[in-house]
Amino acid sequence: MKKILVIFGTRPEAIKLAPVISALKKSQGLFKTVVCVTGQHRQMLDQVLRLFHIKPQYDLDIMSKDQTLIDVTTRTLLGLKEVLTKQKPHLMLVQGDTTAAFAASLAAFYYKIPLGHIEAGLRTYNKYQPFPEEKNRHMIGVLADYHFAPTPWARQNLLQEGVSRDRVWVTGNTGIDALLDINNQLRTSSKQRHWSSFFKDQWGLDLSKGRKLVLVTGHRRENFGEGFEHICYALKSLAQNNKDVDIVYPVHLNPNVRKPVFDILGQLKNNNLHLIDPLEYEPFVFLMNASYVILTDSGGIQEEAPSLGKPVLVMRQTTERPEGVDKGLVKLVGTNKNKIVTELERLLKDRRAYQQMSKKANPYGDGKASEKIIKILKKVLK
């Protein structure tokens, strides 16, 4: 059997690699799968591991207080030294653009281990937007041997950078595989009752009232500081001027996010703004389904929301996922307070504008990306 080492450290990576790990384990004895987590997002990572029943063979547990990108890079490299020396895998798989994925890719290069990159080819061609992800994925692409691009546009980026055509495949995004799996499980009446009661009991959010719900997420490094302050003032204005709308914001654990959020919004007296704890993936998908509009700076949500027919306003200056923008399902609004407020209120009040952005269509995949990746691996790892 060919041994494949799968390495990840954050919640988004875990979600997107879960269906790949599952498909590998079902591969009729062709592959031996070894899972290693770096653990720089300890609490949020562990939630996903439980949800998808993933039991890592290795846990580097690199998380530390006030960790920097240099900390994550060096601790991942040092932690993998023993793993790679002992396991000697035939292939390493990494996903996306995290610092841990880059460090793992560098370790694979040092040990001359072939590298497969899932979600390859995403680009903004702006060094610091998003930071550090844009350069992480670019450098992973330089080191990778097999490139699994989610879309034709991502594939074209790699070809233009000189990657050989026979090393790039368009597979769709594995995150859509995970989303559709969880969304299917949420269709049962018992799950609907459970999560409806959960949000009402925990945070007084009564989803049965039929009020429009705006779901907010924000955590990007490039928005730290002034950017997050502008986002918070936009949310304050939206909450005060739209009393018939509920705004729900699961606040990221990073202190660079929590401080401005609670400083600016924590004392707001309106009962239509709900600052809640970070959510596990299943209740978050439930809340995405319940939402009317999603306001985010996330990359993954830009991929997921179109499958659910939810318009997305992206609080970033650039996106490495232009397919949704091109189809009119996603719009960039940056962190300008007035633009955020104007565009969100337009979707809340203009039915035609809303309908144009809420079509159920997804350029990022059909839920079979993991199957396609396994078929490719069977061919290239003979």
C-alpha positions, 0 to 999 in steps of 0.5 A: 500500500502507498502511505499518504501523510495528511497534514493540517492545523486549522478548522477550515483545513480540517473541514476541507480535508475530512472528505478526502481522509474519508475517501482515502480510507475507503480506497479498497486497501490501496492507501494507508492514511496517516493523519498529523495535525499541527494544532495551532487552532486547538479548540476550533480544530478539535471540534471538527475532528470530533464532528468528522470522526478523525483520530490523528496519529500525530498531534504536534500541539504547537499552539502557544499564547500570542503565537506569531507566524514565525512560531507556527512555521518553526514549530511545525518544521521541528515537529515534523522532523520526527514524523517524517523520519519515522513514517517515510510517506510516499506522498504528503497532502496539504490543503489551502494556504495556511502557514502550517500547510506552507511549513509542512510543504517545506518539510516535504521538500527537505525530505524529498517527499512528493507533495499534493496540494489540494485547493491549488492555484488560488491567487490575488497576485497582491502580496499582502492581500490576503496576508499571509495566505497569498504567499503561502499558497504561491510557495506551496505551489512552487514546491508541489508535485501534484496540483488539485485546482478547484476551478478552471481559473485556478488551473490557468493561474498555475499553467501561467506560472509554468506548472506542467499541464500533466500535473494539474487537475480541476477537481472542484473544492473539497469544502463543498463535499463537506458542506453538502454532507453536513447540510444533508444531515441537517435536513432531519426534523430532529436536527432542525428542532435541536439547533433551533432550540440551541440558538434560542436557549443559548443566545435568545435568538428565535429563528421561528419569528421569520425575521431576516437574519444577517450572519457575520464572520470576520477574522482576517489579519489584514483587517486587524486594527482600523479595518475591524473598527470600521466593520464594527461601526458599520454593524452598529449602524445596521443594528440601530437602523434596521430593528426588524433584522437580526444580526448574528456575529460568532466572534473569533477567539483572536484578541485582535478581533474580540477587542474592537468587537466588544469595545464598540458593540458590547454595550449596544442596547439593541436586542437585534445584535447577537455577539455569540461564541464561535460555533462548531461547523454543524450549527454554523451550517445551520445558521448559514441556511437560516440567514438572509445575507452573509457578511464575511471576510472569509474565503471558505464562506465565499465557496459555501454560501452559493450552494445554499443560495445566500448572497455574500458581501465580502469585507476584503479589497481582493478575492482569490475566488473571483468566480462567485463575483463573476457570476454575481453571487458575491460582491466585494465591499471592503471595510468601508463603513458606508459601503458595507451599510449601503450594500447590505441595506440594498439587499435587505430592501431591494427584492430584485437586487436580492434575487439576482444574488441568491441563485443556487449555483456553485462554480466551486464544485459538485460535492465529488471533489474528493472522489476525483482526487482519489482517482487521480492518486490511484493513477499517479501513485502506481 
